[in-house]
């Protein structure tokens, strides 16, 4: 009798394109502009990407284009969270100050505000066309493609 083994790596698929976006817009405004200029139908998911060990959550918008077999995701790369910080000044009462901490989904790209993840089964999405459309939006500072294989924390993009 033959013995068959399945490796976990057999199920992991790197067949997606990743585009980094630099802009100072709120996530819902960027999703609106992408829907308008790229003719997408991105909608906010009910649950954000939540990392318990990092104590951070990132907004995510999604559109599953079933006619072209393409899954579009807009993911925030920045999570800002207010935390209490105790400052001891040698007085009787302790002062608590609010400190704004910043977390990043992909820590290698700390200056990137958002990522667009395009998962297409047929590989028919034209990246240059999308980049040209993105750079035509005046509110977007810049956008460029990122090689997912060179990212150390690419496991954060599995959802």
trRosetta pair geometry for C-beta under 8 A, 3 or more apart (Angstrom, degrees):
i j d omega theta_ij theta_ji phi_ij phi_ji
6 10 6.0 -105 -167 42 76 143
6 11 7.9 41 171 -33 111 105
7 10 4.8 114 67 -19 81 100
8 11 6.3 -63 -170 34 45 104
8 12 6.9 42 142 -24 73 107
9 12 5.5 -52 -145 29 45 114
12 158 7.8 -59 -132 -97 93 135
13 16 7.6 92 119 -22 90 91
14 148 5.9 178 -160 95 95 127
14 149 6.4 44 -164 -73 148 88
15 119 6.9 80 102 -150 78 74
15 120 7.4 -109 147 67 99 53
15 121 7.4 66 123 -112 140 39
15 123 7.2 -86 -166 -73 109 97
16 117 5.5 13 162 -175 135 89
16 118 6.1 161 -166 79 80 46
16 119 4.3 -37 -102 -91 108 69
16 120 7.5 124 -117 13 58 60
16 148 6.5 66 74 -36 88 159
16 157 7.8 -160 78 146 146 129
17 117 7.5 157 79 -156 50 43
17 118 4.4 -10 56 58 98 105
17 120 7.5 4 3 13 104 104
17 125 6.3 -132 14 88 144 131
17 127 5.8 -150 -161 -89 149 112
17 145 6.8 -56 -173 -137 97 110
18 115 5.9 -21 -164 -168 92 114
18 116 7.3 154 -156 78 42 54
18 117 5.7 -9 -104 -104 74 70
18 118 7.8 -160 -69 22 32 74
18 145 6.8 106 80 -163 60 66
18 146 4.5 -58 104 66 111 96
18 147 7.6 -170 51 -70 114 2
18 148 5.1 124 -8 -65 133 94
18 151 7.9 -21 73 -24 172 142
18 157 7.4 -47 -98 -131 128 158
19 115 6.8 143 74 -162 49 60
19 116 4.3 -7 57 54 105 103
19 118 7.3 39 -4 -8 106 109
19 127 7.3 175 -77 -148 112 95
19 130 6.7 -112 -69 121 159 127
19 131 7.0 -159 -133 -83 128 83
19 134 7.2 -180 162 -38 142 165
19 143 5.8 22 171 179 106 107
19 144 7.1 175 -153 91 70 23
19 145 5.7 -45 -100 -100 68 56
19 146 7.0 165 -105 10 16 86
20 109 6.0 -121 -119 -170 138 151
20 112 4.4 -78 -159 -125 111 132
20 114 7.7 143 -161 85 47 50
20 115 5.9 -30 -101 -103 55 74
20 143 6.5 176 87 -149 54 59
20 144 5.7 -11 54 61 99 73
20 145 7.6 136 12 -136 81 8
20 146 5.1 80 -30 -36 106 120
21 30 7.3 125 125 -160 151 138
21 112 6.9 88 55 -164 41 88
21 113 6.1 -66 100 65 78 90
21 114 4.3 -17 61 68 113 95
21 115 7.1 -176 15 -86 86 23
21 116 6.6 69 -26 -18 117 96
21 134 6.8 -118 -107 -168 106 134
21 140 6.0 -69 -160 -142 102 113
21 142 7.9 177 -149 93 44 46
21 143 4.8 -8 -103 -103 68 99
22 111 6.7 -6 -107 140 116 89
22 112 6.3 -93 -75 -123 75 50
22 113 5.7 109 -132 6 39 102
22 140 7.2 105 73 -173 57 71
22 141 4.3 -61 106 65 101 114
22 142 4.9 19 41 51 118 79
22 143 7.1 -156 20 -71 71 53
23 30 6.2 140 82 -98 139 120
23 113 5.6 -118 50 57 55 148
23 114 7.1 -21 40 15 97 114
23 139 5.7 60 -153 137 129 81
23 140 4.7 -65 -71 -116 126 54
23 141 5.5 178 -86 1 58 83
24 113 7.2 -146 -82 -91 35 160
24 141 7.7 67 -14 -32 82 117
25 29 4.4 -122 180 86 116 118
25 30 4.6 142 91 -55 128 89
25 33 7.4 -1 148 4 176 136
25 139 5.5 49 -52 158 127 130
26 29 4.8 86 60 8 83 106
26 30 7.1 -157 89 -6 40 88
27 30 5.8 -58 -148 38 32 109
27 31 6.3 33 155 -20 67 107
27 44 7.9 92 123 -101 118 109
27 59 4.6 47 -178 88 177 148
27 61 7.1 172 166 -29 105 115
27 74 7.3 148 -163 127 92 116
27 76 5.5 -58 -90 -69 127 115
27 114 7.3 143 -115 -95 80 125
28 31 5.6 -50 -145 36 33 114
28 32 6.5 40 152 -23 63 102
28 44 7.0 -29 -98 -58 91 126
29 32 5.6 -49 -151 32 33 115
29 33 6.6 30 152 -16 64 104
29 139 7.6 -98 137 152 114 164
30 33 5.7 -54 -148 38 34 110
30 34 6.3 34 154 -18 67 105
30 74 6.8 177 113 -177 110 143
30 114 6.2 177 138 -27 164 166
30 139 7.7 -145 -98 110 73 128
30 140 7.9 93 -130 -81 99 94
31 34 5.7 -54 -146 38 31 111
31 35 6.3 34 154 -21 64 106
31 42 4.6 -127 -159 99 100 130
31 44 7.2 -102 -43 -60 178 80
31 61 4.7 161 -111 -83 131 171
31 74 5.6 -177 -94 63 88 159
32 35 5.7 -56 -150 35 29 112
32 36 6.3 25 153 -18 64 109
33 36 5.6 -56 -145 38 31 111
33 37 6.0 7 166 0 69 113
33 137 5.5 90 166 -147 127 139
33 139 6.3 -120 -91 48 167 130
33 140 7.7 -178 122 -39 147 102
34 37 6.5 -64 -131 48 25 93
34 38 5.3 -17 -176 24 67 120
34 40 5.5 -15 135 37 91 133
34 42 6.0 31 89 3 120 140
34 74 6.5 174 29 -77 165 142
34 116 7.6 168 -130 -98 147 129
34 134 8.0 2 -108 -104 86 86
35 38 7.2 -56 -104 56 12 83
35 39 7.4 26 -179 -140 46 14
35 40 4.9 -98 -107 71 54 79
35 41 6.3 76 -131 -97 106 28
35 42 5.5 -124 -67 29 99 89
36 39 7.9 -9 168 -72 15 43
37 133 5.5 153 146 173 106 102
37 134 7.7 131 108 -90 138 39
37 136 6.9 175 -161 83 136 106
37 137 5.5 -108 -26 -74 168 107
38 130 6.8 31 -121 -133 125 82
38 133 5.5 111 -86 131 81 147
38 134 7.7 10 -61 -67 118 74
40 63 5.4 166 179 33 97 163
40 72 5.8 -96 -143 93 131 168
41 63 4.7 134 74 -129 70 132
41 65 7.9 131 34 -80 104 82
42 61 4.1 47 173 148 112 122
42 62 6.7 129 -145 53 72 11
42 63 4.8 -89 -85 -29 48 113
42 72 6.4 -91 -85 109 93 119
42 74 5.6 26 -148 3 150 123
43 61 6.3 167 78 -157 19 84
43 62 6.6 -39 61 62 71 62
43 63 6.6 109 8 -77 77 79
44 59 6.9 -43 -137 -171 102 104
44 60 7.6 117 -151 85 58 47
44 61 5.4 -48 -88 -100 48 80
45 48 7.3 145 79 -83 102 35
45 60 5.0 -7 22 89 124 97
45 61 6.9 -169 -13 -109 78 26
45 62 5.4 48 -59 6 105 115
47 50 7.0 -69 170 -11 100 114
48 57 4.2 79 105 169 133 110
48 58 5.9 167 177 70 106 35
48 59 5.4 -58 -119 -95 109 41
48 60 6.2 142 -140 8 54 89
49 57 6.5 159 80 -159 50 63
49 58 4.5 -16 59 58 106 95
49 59 7.9 -61 19 16 84 4
49 60 5.4 89 -24 -36 97 127
49 75 6.8 20 -3 -143 142 111
49 105 7.1 49 95 -117 141 126
49 156 7.6 84 165 -179 141 84
49 159 5.8 -78 -104 -92 108 150
50 56 7.8 -176 -146 98 50 41
50 57 4.4 -13 -102 -106 73 100
51 54 4.0 23 108 34 125 108
51 55 7.4 -53 96 0 78 18
51 56 5.5 5 53 59 103 78
51 57 7.2 -176 20 -83 64 49
51 156 7.6 -28 -72 -126 134 102
52 55 7.0 19 -173 -76 33 51
54 103 5.8 121 164 -158 117 145
55 81 7.1 -171 126 118 96 175
55 103 7.8 179 79 -54 68 157
56 79 4.0 126 -168 88 110 156
56 81 6.4 -126 -106 -28 79 135
56 103 3.9 -107 -88 79 157 156
57 79 6.2 137 59 -125 39 138
58 75 6.0 39 139 -176 125 87
58 76 4.6 -160 -166 70 87 91
58 77 7.2 27 -139 -93 134 15
58 78 7.9 122 -119 59 98 26
58 79 5.6 -94 -78 -60 73 111
58 105 5.1 19 -67 -70 162 124
59 75 7.5 167 89 -150 53 44
59 76 4.5 60 46 -6 83 126
60 73 6.1 -22 -164 -164 99 102
60 74 7.1 153 -156 79 48 55
60 75 5.2 -4 -107 -105 83 75
60 76 7.4 -111 -64 10 51 79
60 159 7.1 -98 -121 107 167 160
61 73 6.9 148 78 -158 54 50
61 74 4.1 1 53 52 107 105
61 75 8.0 -147 29 -64 66 41
62 71 7.2 -17 -162 -174 97 89
62 72 6.8 150 -156 86 46 62
62 73 5.3 -10 -101 -103 77 74
62 74 7.8 -146 -64 24 39 69
63 71 7.6 169 87 -156 48 47
63 72 4.5 -1 57 56 93 110
64 70 8.0 170 -158 91 43 46
64 71 5.2 -11 -111 -111 72 81
64 72 7.8 -156 -74 26 29 69
65 68 4.8 -7 129 46 120 97
65 69 7.3 -42 96 23 82 12
65 70 4.5 3 57 61 117 89
65 71 7.3 -156 26 -78 72 31
65 72 6.8 55 -13 -9 105 104
66 69 7.1 28 -157 -79 34 46
68 120 7.5 -35 135 -134 95 109
68 122 7.5 -106 175 32 69 131
68 124 7.0 -119 -173 72 105 124
69 120 6.5 96 108 -156 80 68
69 121 4.5 -62 149 36 126 113
69 122 5.6 99 72 -12 127 104
70 118 6.4 -16 -169 -168 106 90
70 119 7.1 152 -160 81 53 52
70 120 4.4 -12 -108 -99 85 93
70 121 7.8 -133 -77 12 48 72
70 124 8.0 -102 -65 62 118 88
70 125 6.2 111 -120 -64 136 120
71 118 7.5 154 79 -158 54 41
71 119 4.3 -7 57 60 104 105
71 120 7.6 -168 24 -71 62 48
72 116 7.0 -24 -163 -168 87 96
72 117 7.6 144 -161 80 39 56
72 118 5.9 -6 -107 -108 67 73
73 115 7.9 10 106 105 94 88
73 116 7.0 154 82 -158 55 48
73 117 4.3 -7 59 56 109 100
73 118 7.8 -157 28 -69 71 36
73 119 7.6 39 -2 -3 106 100
73 159 7.7 126 -132 66 159 118
74 114 6.1 -4 -173 -177 87 124
74 115 7.6 164 -154 84 43 47
74 116 5.7 -18 -100 -102 67 73
75 105 6.5 -92 146 76 118 174
75 114 6.6 151 78 -160 45 71
75 115 4.8 -14 61 61 99 94
75 116 7.8 170 19 -88 75 25
75 117 6.4 29 -3 -6 119 110
75 157 7.6 -156 20 -121 170 79
76 79 7.1 106 117 -65 119 71
76 105 7.2 131 101 -20 57 131
76 113 7.3 -46 -148 163 69 65
76 114 5.8 -45 -108 -104 44 78
77 104 5.7 8 162 -154 85 82
77 105 4.9 -111 -136 33 55 104
77 106 5.9 -51 -137 32 110 89
77 109 6.6 -62 -162 99 152 104
77 112 4.9 37 42 103 169 91
77 113 6.0 164 43 167 106 15
77 114 6.0 -157 -4 -90 94 21
77 115 5.8 95 -60 -19 107 94
78 102 6.4 -30 -158 -161 94 101
78 103 7.6 135 -160 76 45 51
78 104 6.3 -21 -98 -103 55 69
78 105 7.9 -82 -39 -4 25 88
78 113 5.9 -39 -3 -138 121 59
79 102 7.2 143 77 -158 50 51
79 103 4.4 -19 64 63 103 100
79 104 7.6 -167 21 -75 80 24
79 105 7.5 98 -16 -48 104 80
80 100 5.8 1 -175 -175 105 102
80 101 7.2 161 -154 82 54 43
80 102 5.3 -21 -100 -100 75 73
80 103 7.8 -174 -78 22 29 70
81 100 7.4 150 76 -154 32 56
81 101 5.3 -24 66 64 85 93
81 102 7.9 163 21 -87 70 27
81 103 6.8 17 5 -1 114 110
82 98 5.0 -7 -170 -171 112 110
82 99 7.2 145 -154 72 59 36
82 100 5.7 -32 -96 -96 68 65
82 101 7.7 157 -101 17 17 76
83 98 7.3 140 70 -154 29 60
83 99 5.5 -31 67 65 81 89
83 101 5.5 16 7 -5 119 120
84 96 4.9 -18 -161 -171 109 115
84 97 7.4 130 -157 69 57 35
84 98 6.6 -44 -98 -99 50 54
84 99 7.5 81 -173 18 7 87
85 96 7.0 140 66 -160 40 62
85 97 5.1 -33 65 69 95 86
85 98 7.4 125 16 -133 89 8
85 99 4.3 53 -22 -16 130 125
86 94 5.7 -14 -155 173 103 123
86 95 7.5 131 -157 78 53 52
86 96 5.9 -34 -96 -102 60 71
87 94 7.6 152 66 -173 47 75
87 95 4.9 -29 62 77 97 104
87 96 7.7 161 16 -103 78 22
87 97 5.7 30 -11 0 120 117
88 94 6.3 -37 -97 -126 71 91
88 95 8.0 176 -86 34 25 82
89 95 6.4 34 -4 8 115 122
91 94 7.9 172 74 -78 87 33
91 95 7.8 57 50 -27 124 98
104 107 5.0 127 82 -97 116 53
104 109 7.3 -172 176 79 135 60
104 110 5.2 -98 -66 -113 162 67
105 115 7.5 -110 80 7 135 127
105 153 7.8 179 148 119 54 130
105 156 5.3 168 178 147 82 140
105 157 8.0 94 153 -70 117 71
106 109 4.9 18 104 37 112 101
106 112 7.1 -5 68 61 115 132
106 115 7.0 75 2 -47 134 143
106 151 6.0 -48 -148 -153 120 129
106 153 5.6 178 -128 75 59 113
106 156 6.4 -166 -74 69 67 136
106 157 7.6 20 -72 -52 111 104
107 110 6.6 11 -165 -68 49 89
107 152 7.9 -45 58 67 98 110
107 153 5.9 83 19 -1 90 148
108 151 6.0 -155 33 -134 141 74
108 152 6.2 128 -47 23 126 96
108 153 7.0 -179 -9 21 98 101
109 112 4.0 7 149 7 115 124
109 146 7.0 -45 -65 -111 151 149
109 151 8.0 -42 -13 -115 109 109
112 115 6.6 47 148 -63 133 82
115 146 7.5 -57 -128 29 109 139
115 157 7.7 -76 112 -109 154 114
116 130 7.8 -146 101 164 151 136
117 157 6.1 159 -99 -163 147 114
118 125 5.4 -134 151 117 142 173
118 130 7.7 -113 -46 -82 155 172
120 123 5.9 146 102 -76 108 29
120 124 6.4 -129 161 37 142 65
120 125 4.9 170 -19 -13 157 114
125 130 7.0 15 170 -33 100 133
126 129 3.9 51 102 12 117 117
126 130 6.7 160 93 -14 64 84
127 130 5.7 -58 -150 39 35 110
127 131 6.1 33 155 -19 69 107
127 145 5.6 20 -177 -77 138 135
128 131 5.6 -52 -143 38 32 111
128 132 6.3 35 156 -20 64 105
129 132 5.8 -54 -150 35 29 111
129 133 6.5 28 152 -16 63 106
130 133 5.7 -56 -150 38 32 111
130 134 6.2 32 152 -20 67 107
131 134 5.6 -52 -143 37 32 112
131 135 6.2 25 160 -14 66 108
131 143 5.8 -165 -136 102 76 107
131 144 7.1 47 -129 -109 125 37
131 145 7.1 -69 -71 -39 129 90
132 135 6.0 -58 -142 41 28 105
132 136 6.5 34 154 -26 61 106
133 136 5.7 -56 -154 29 31 115
133 137 7.5 38 149 -27 60 95
134 137 6.0 -47 -165 16 40 111
134 140 5.7 -79 171 103 81 169
134 143 4.2 -31 124 37 140 159
135 140 6.8 -111 -105 93 35 121
135 142 7.3 11 -108 -136 95 48
135 143 6.1 -135 -62 37 78 102
137 140 4.5 63 83 7 107 111
140 143 5.9 -8 165 -34 133 109
146 150 7.7 -127 174 60 78 105
146 151 7.0 51 152 -55 118 117
147 150 4.5 58 89 9 109 111
147 151 7.6 -179 96 -22 61 83
148 151 5.7 -49 -156 17 44 117
148 154 5.5 94 -179 -127 85 129
148 157 7.1 -101 -138 62 116 161
149 154 7.6 -3 -103 -60 22 159
151 154 4.3 116 87 -64 108 89
151 157 7.7 60 96 -8 152 131
153 156 5.0 17 151 -1 98 117
154 157 5.5 -46 -169 27 60 115
154 158 7.9 69 140 -29 69 90
155 158 5.8 -39 -164 11 50 115
